């Protein structure tokens, strides 16, 4: 298949691109390579897939030096003409849209970036998929859409109308926009609500990266809500396995769906929502212990109250993904953290 992955200079997109390249798909990667976090890390991911920094030019497809079935383009999702031209020339079979302005806390400081990338950019992706007859659009939503919902584990059948951040609101908006296109144009769409992904090449604004860096530098780590937090930490390889299965399985629509008792996770239209996580939340203290064990050092802890827009716990009900696609995450937190620490030491030479 010819597959477009947006966000391939990002964490999940990079790993997904490698997986699909390795299995023989023809992959085109897209990313704006913005400076939301350290561009050196993004360029490092690109280099791992054979895309050299000096070859990057806005809107130009660059052939990988390592993989004959991989090309990359530096392109902004808001560039409507550039996006349309790419879809017109490449005729993608499937699209996996992972590019977005990420981060709950940053949305408090720079809200316009989220509307530009996550709303306008997503509309451009939908329009391109519609007009160029893409067979399936899989896209990243987020566990943050659950907001004030306190029913655990989080289920895609639950109400998600009370977000706690603009980031979460834009992700919920994506789900609503996707349903419109599935209903109006019979475009198969699948949304994936990601739960706290971690692993090698992870984002530097995430807890594992921040904690590892601080401990190695002898600085205290910020532990929010005084450590009373649980996260459904999910190792990157488990996430990618689930995403690949979703890409390969476009939704068909549920003939038994009823508007009188509407299930938000599906529709008569070819539309589906899945949680994708470990379904086994880990206490923050245990997570920190795994980092300390992998580093062979103890952390100094700076206990702080809850951050605005954050939630005390996440826990994914992934039963639909297990039942429909035999998804089965199996990486233990100690193993996954150790792999991240080994990568971090190698990449940063510490």
Number of C-alpha atoms within 10 A of each C-alpha: 12 16 24 26 24 28 26 30 28 24 23 24 23 23 21 23 26 17 16 19 19 13 8 14 15 19 24 26 24 28 23 20 21 13 9 11 12 13 13 12 18 23 16 17 21 22 16 14 22 19 23 17 13 6 13 15 12 11 18 15 19 19 18 20 14 12 17 13 16 27 21 27 23 21 22 20 26 19 13 16 10 16 20 17 12 20 18 14 9 13 15 22 16 23 24 26 22 24 26 26 21 18 17 18 16 17 19 14 9 11 14 12 16 23 19 15 20 23 22 16 21 26 19 19 22 24 15 19 25 19 12 17 17 19 17 25 27 27 28 19 27 22 23 27 25 25 20 16 16 12 11 11 16 21 21 23 14 13 16 19 13 14 19 18 21 23 28 26 23 23 26 24 17 21 24 13 15 25 25 16 21 25 17 11 14 17 26 27 29 29 27 23 24 21 25 22 23 24 24 21 21 21 21 16 16 13 19 20 20 14 24 24 19 15 20 16 10 12 14 14 19 18 21 18 15 15 19 14 18 19 23 23 28 26 26 24 21 18 24 20 15 23 21 15 15 25 20 13 15 20 22 17 18 14 9 8 15 11 9 6 7 11 14 18 18 21 23 16 23 22 30 27 24 24 26 32 32 27 22 18 19 18 16 20 15 13 19 22 15 18 26 19 14 18 18 11 14 14 20 15 17 13 14 12 12 16 12 11 18 16 19 14 18 25 24 25 20 21 17 17 19 14 10 11 14 12 21 18 21 11 16 13 18 15 13 20 26 19 15 22 20 14 16 19 14 10 13 8 7 10
